[in-house]
Amino acid sequence: MLKFVYYLIKTFVKSDFYATFASFMKRAITKYWNLYLSILVGIGVFMFWYVAYSHALSYQEQYQLFLWTGDYFAERVSVPGGLADWLGEFIVQFYYVEWLGALLLALLYVALQRLTARLLPQKWGVLSLVPVLMLWWLMGDINVLLSLPVAIVLALALACVMPRRYSWIDAAVLPVAYWLIGPIVWLYIVVRAIQLGWKHLWTAGWMVAVQLMVYAWLLPQWPLQQALTGLNYYRIPLHYPQWSGYDKDMYELIRMDYLVRHERWDDIVKRAGEYRVNTPFWSNCVNLALSQKRLLADRMFDFYQSGEDALVMPRTRDLTSMLPSAEAFWRLGMVNSAQRYMFDTQESILNARKSGRCTKRIAECMLVNGHYTAVKKQLDLLKKSLYYSSWANSVILSDDWVNAQPEYRRLRQLRYKENFLYSYEEMDKMFGLLFMNNTDNKMALDYFLAQMLLKGNLKGFQQYLGAAQQYGGYRQMPLCYQDVMRCIQMQGNVHGSPFANYAKRMMGGQQQ
Amino acid sequence: MKKNTIWCWVIGVGCWLMASCNSTPENVSKVDQLPNIYPDYIGVTIPAEMAPLNFDCPDADCVDVVVKGSKGGELHVQGDYADFDIADWHELTQQNKGGQLTFTVCTRKDGQWQQYNNFTVNVSTYALDEWGLTYRRIAPGYEVFSKMGLYQRDLATFDEYPIIENTQVPGMCVNCHSARQTDPSKFVFHVRGDHGATMFQIDGQREWLKASNEQLGGSMVYPYWHPNGKYCAFSTNQTRQGFHMVAHERIEVFDLSSDVFVYNPATHEIIKDSLLSTPDWSENSPVFSPDGKTLYYMTCKQQEYPMHYKDEKYNLCKIAFDPATGKYGEKVDTIFNAVAMGKSLTWPRPSYDGKYILFTLMDYGYFSIWHQESNQWLLNLQTGEARELKEINSEKADSYHNWNVNSHWIVFTSRRGDGLYSHLYLACVDDKGHFSKPFLLPQRHPKEYYDESIFSFNVPDFTKTKVVFDAYNAGREIASDQRVETKVK
């Protein structure tokens, strides 16, 4: 048998068929290597964002609210680079469906690679991977907007289609191209200069003149620096992309926020056991997940606790920090605070875009609070989007409808009935009042006792421990509370006690 | 194939024409009621110079409107909404000054035309002596804001122009702009944020004052120009915000302390007085009388905040001021005791003819936009009597107001639309102090504009001419942080 197989292989190798096949493959590889490279790029990009970094897509999607209206398009294209901005946002809206977002990103990268390959001499085709890799690394900076890669692709596409014979045509093309894709049009100028020779560099002077004229006549409310370098490639005005790549801790926090957004509590707890980032944001996410699984009272000190801000962060002017706190407020029944944190988060988006996620939650807060006239604006916005419209269209502005939604009805029952002013410094008391307001609010009870422990208010903890036993619904005293009581009895000398470790760290002012 | 394409086009265009709004009302049925129009312009009084009162009939597919002037002239428009040509409108209103415009409205719904009862709009004989309005536009939020700015609006058209937007300096907030008796040749506003300053523009020359003065103990807030343009009154406030926890309340603003002073731009001197900087009272929101000899301001017994925020209640006081020497009088008079009524007074604004002070009355505090109960009141300075302006008030935060220079028009903010977003309303004041029904600031397509706007309009004021402000250089100057020091006299 083995002899027979050996004979067959020998015959095949020696035959003309093998030679023909090998020759065919060689020609195919030579001829289609660019195609294979593109497929490789496409698959690689898709897998990267869909499998490994889908949370990054969610992060980008939540800081815009793309509206399918003529006004929205007109507003975008009313400044230089507006078309690239609009197209970028158009694609980013599909990040809501992660596989679709990853697919569109893959296609964009493939377009970049193929356009680069087309502009390069054939023998240098492999260099078409360089811009792909550079862009991939650059997009690790979370504030790089998709308008940048879109503008790059459009600039290269323009360079591919423009006739080389009539270089003077650039005098007319450049102002239009600048208006549509912004200062990335300089890439086009460089490519054309390489294609047509240095005599073509007059276009550089022309471009400077165009930019200055546009600034002087059409951009009275923008600083010159931004007008020259781009109004909408980067989320933070007057800042520029960093070659920071994919910072592990930052993306871990983004992952946590993504898991909170999708209420994947088990995944958060599991992930928290595998990797931790010592920040209040991380603690907020983990504690929220624990509370939703009713594990807070058992396990909170098994995980890193940042301090008094481990349950809810104070107001911070940035577009991410307050999100898990807002989610906690919402589930606790502190609807006004949830609305405030979401609103301030949305207003912290420095390129002044709205957020689909925030707008929806703000609308929900207004619905729970019965602000039916004011909420129309938020709902009307959402109705003009692709992925939030079905929810917005399902809303009926009446108490009957709101009360028929189990979550909203529950929150209405949990809300404060007596008014007072929010005080972050007295968060434990606010949680306590919330619990007293409705003793079915077990999350408020857990947060109340947890906040006292985080503050080191052991006297208060002991005072209200009875409430935990009476209303907590625990079969036995939660492990964390047992541990705390042991620490109190042993004056902190409990070897291996998670709470004792936390207390020591806080007293020592150390960050583990 | 070609023939088919042509037929498709013919049928398509035909369908479009049939569906579009361009047919003469036929078989019109009469409805014995006024039309449901947005904004509600029924029975309002407008200046002849005002932009057209375009309106929507929200329930209709098509609107047909005929406007006839009592002194002649007629307009006819038809479309998705009533959209009048600006030139034609002005011709009609000028022709009918002191007369009435009668609107005949027909609407089409599901192919059926209906005609409603006519309504009228009065064209006032009082001129609008201003070019337009200035205001701040900002989302009604909490502590953070994204895009915002100061804007000006041509009242004869629908054109709006930014004076300065915070795109110039990211993260910046601009607020509390003020012009001298609506004349923007003397203009002031504040910049808040990392590049804080108080901007004075006098006859085209800009000056950026340091945001706060240590001797003053804070920054300059709530400006009001002296009629001679040589002084500007301010308060300095230690302002804090509180956030309510129940559904029907949102934000509370209170001052831990505040004082009132007058600033002399020529010498950069701050003129203080112990009567206006008392330790136990908060003096706030100063304004000059039109003759410049009296400084009105509001004052409140300081409370323990935030605990007793509901006890923050202001009265209206006055003190003499000598513009020649820049000195204050020696006694303070209370001219409206709101506290005795269990209320709090805010935003006093004297009419430029010296007859009245318009102010807002609320249950407590002074930041009236967050108080649904706040209402407009008028104090007659000749009789000393005050009355609630029921003819212009609503149930939803009628607040910040200003007079035009001939004191026959006011602009104020109100949240009567939806309870959250402040919009601008104008009303006419006759010689006897009667106010006409207020009307929402006209827009080209009002329903679309106001439905889609996610901004509140704050601190409105009339402006005699268009504000000339070099935003390019202003942006650079703000970012430069070069500031002029002020000194306390």
HADDOCK unambig.tbl for C-alpha pairs under 7 A between the chains (distance, minus, plus):
assign (segid A and resid 220 and name CA) (segid B and resid 471 and name CA) 6.18 0.50 0.50
assign (segid A and resid 220 and name CA) (segid B and resid 472 and name CA) 5.75 0.50 0.50
assign (segid A and resid 221 and name CA) (segid B and resid 164 and name CA) 6.53 0.50 0.50
assign (segid A and resid 221 and name CA) (segid B and resid 165 and name CA) 6.04 0.50 0.50
assign (segid A and resid 221 and name CA) (segid B and resid 167 and name CA) 6.12 0.50 0.50
assign (segid A and resid 221 and name CA) (segid B and resid 168 and name CA) 5.38 0.50 0.50
assign (segid A and resid 221 and name CA) (segid B and resid 471 and name CA) 6.20 0.50 0.50
assign (segid A and resid 221 and name CA) (segid B and resid 472 and name CA) 6.67 0.50 0.50
assign (segid A and resid 222 and name CA) (segid B and resid 167 and name CA) 5.65 0.50 0.50
assign (segid A and resid 222 and name CA) (segid B and resid 168 and name CA) 4.76 0.50 0.50
assign (segid A and resid 223 and name CA) (segid B and resid 168 and name CA) 5.33 0.50 0.50
assign (segid A and resid 223 and name CA) (segid B and resid 472 and name CA) 6.98 0.50 0.50
assign (segid A and resid 223 and name CA) (segid B and resid 475 and name CA) 6.76 0.50 0.50
assign (segid A and resid 237 and name CA) (segid B and resid 170 and name CA) 6.48 0.50 0.50
assign (segid A and resid 317 and name CA) (segid B and resid 144 and name CA) 6.99 0.50 0.50
assign (segid A and resid 336 and name CA) (segid B and resid 245 and name CA) 5.83 0.50 0.50
assign (segid A and resid 336 and name CA) (segid B and resid 246 and name CA) 6.92 0.50 0.50
assign (segid A and resid 336 and name CA) (segid B and resid 247 and name CA) 6.87 0.50 0.50
assign (segid A and resid 340 and name CA) (segid B and resid 142 and name CA) 6.66 0.50 0.50
assign (segid A and resid 343 and name CA) (segid B and resid 141 and name CA) 6.79 0.50 0.50
assign (segid A and resid 344 and name CA) (segid B and resid 142 and name CA) 6.69 0.50 0.50
assign (segid A and resid 344 and name CA) (segid B and resid 143 and name CA) 6.74 0.50 0.50
assign (segid A and resid 344 and name CA) (segid B and resid 144 and name CA) 5.30 0.50 0.50
assign (segid A and resid 347 and name CA) (segid B and resid 144 and name CA) 5.75 0.50 0.50
assign (segid A and resid 347 and name CA) (segid B and resid 145 and name CA) 4.92 0.50 0.50
assign (segid A and resid 347 and name CA) (segid B and resid 146 and name CA) 4.80 0.50 0.50
assign (segid A and resid 348 and name CA) (segid B and resid 144 and name CA) 6.39 0.50 0.50
assign (segid A and resid 348 and name CA) (segid B and resid 145 and name CA) 6.71 0.50 0.50
assign (segid A and resid 348 and name CA) (segid B and resid 146 and name CA) 6.18 0.50 0.50
assign (segid A and resid 349 and name CA) (segid B and resid 146 and name CA) 6.79 0.50 0.50
assign (segid A and resid 350 and name CA) (segid B and resid 146 and name CA) 6.29 0.50 0.50
assign (segid A and resid 352 and name CA) (segid B and resid 146 and name CA) 5.07 0.50 0.50
assign (segid A and resid 352 and name CA) (segid B and resid 147 and name CA) 5.55 0.50 0.50
assign (segid A and resid 369 and name CA) (segid B and resid 247 and name CA) 5.03 0.50 0.50
assign (segid A and resid 373 and name CA) (segid B and resid 418 and name CA) 5.10 0.50 0.50
assign (segid A and resid 374 and name CA) (segid B and resid 418 and name CA) 5.06 0.50 0.50
assign (segid A and resid 374 and name CA) (segid B and resid 419 and name CA) 6.33 0.50 0.50
assign (segid A and resid 374 and name CA) (segid B and resid 420 and name CA) 5.98 0.50 0.50
assign (segid A and resid 377 and name CA) (segid B and resid 451 and name CA) 6.48 0.50 0.50
assign (segid A and resid 377 and name CA) (segid B and resid 452 and name CA) 6.75 0.50 0.50
assign (segid A and resid 416 and name CA) (segid B and resid 245 and name CA) 6.62 0.50 0.50
assign (segid A and resid 416 and name CA) (segid B and resid 246 and name CA) 5.90 0.50 0.50
assign (segid A and resid 417 and name CA) (segid B and resid 246 and name CA) 6.51 0.50 0.50
assign (segid A and resid 418 and name CA) (segid B and resid 246 and name CA) 6.90 0.50 0.50
assign (segid A and resid 419 and name CA) (segid B and resid 244 and name CA) 6.53 0.50 0.50
assign (segid A and resid 419 and name CA) (segid B and resid 245 and name CA) 5.62 0.50 0.50
assign (segid A and resid 419 and name CA) (segid B and resid 246 and name CA) 5.36 0.50 0.50
assign (segid A and resid 420 and name CA) (segid B and resid 244 and name CA) 5.85 0.50 0.50
assign (segid A and resid 420 and name CA) (segid B and resid 245 and name CA) 5.91 0.50 0.50
assign (segid A and resid 421 and name CA) (segid B and resid 242 and name CA) 5.74 0.50 0.50
assign (segid A and resid 421 and name CA) (segid B and resid 243 and name CA) 5.21 0.50 0.50
assign (segid A and resid 421 and name CA) (segid B and resid 244 and name CA) 4.74 0.50 0.50
assign (segid A and resid 421 and name CA) (segid B and resid 245 and name CA) 6.20 0.50 0.50
assign (segid A and resid 422 and name CA) (segid B and resid 242 and name CA) 6.57 0.50 0.50
assign (segid A and resid 422 and name CA) (segid B and resid 243 and name CA) 5.30 0.50 0.50
assign (segid A and resid 422 and name CA) (segid B and resid 244 and name CA) 6.18 0.50 0.50
assign (segid A and resid 422 and name CA) (segid B and resid 245 and name CA) 6.44 0.50 0.50
